[in-house]
């Protein structure tokens, strides 16, 4: 299944959102998922079928940034408007298709290589999700 199409201009954190200020290690667009690269001290685009630490999620970019620029990252939100369509109750996963992408299909069909299922959130309807990344896709 194709990734969820995100309109960066429509991404909006709720009043309950938690943020972290970071430095971008690559060009990042609002709405893309990022991991924290401890070697460079920067955030970069996450992908489910990449080798560690690429297959981890630190949060979602709240704004656009170029390499070396400061960027605000959403690390948790109870009602995050993602700027893309997601059905109520649908699970949202880290993409195996595109770095930084979100997908409503779990990454079970990856042939070979490293693959980590990371549950990003649960759809609340329209374009809003509960954003709380979970490694392994297991909800406590």
Secondary structure, 3 states (H helix, E strand, C coil): CCCCCCCHHHCECCCCCEEEEEEECCCECCCCEEEEECCCCEEEECCCCCCCCCCCCCEEECCCECCCCEEEEEEEEEEEECCCCCCCCCEEEECCCCCCCEECCCCCCCCCCCCCCEEEEEEEECCEEEEEEEECCCCC
